[in-house]
């Protein structure tokens, strides 16, 4: 199980591996802890495309399975948590471990595929 510090390092490692932003900073005083893990506010400054504006991204880390999730849809922090927790509860209730099976979707029309599709439609995607 991850600690908050390990979760932060996991976020930074995964984001830096796939983004062009120059500076990432986790805003610690805005972090929200939940039983599944945390919602982190990540400040992103500048990029290789000449932008100097700072933006914020909400990123969820599931401490039990080291899953890092962001949304392509801009949600309020509590709404994003509610969506993630609802999907996680559905996954746990069905015993299909959706949180371990984001995208791509190689499965048929199983419960796991239905949950992964629902997560995708809600804008959630895993940062690998």
Secondary structure, 3 states (H helix, E strand, C coil): CCCHHHHHHHHHHHHHHHCCEEEEEECHHHCEEECCEEEEEEEEEEECCCCCCEEEEEEEEECCCCEEEEECCCCCHHHHHHHHHHHHHHHHHHCCCHHHCCCCCCCCCCHHHHHHHHHHHCCEEECC
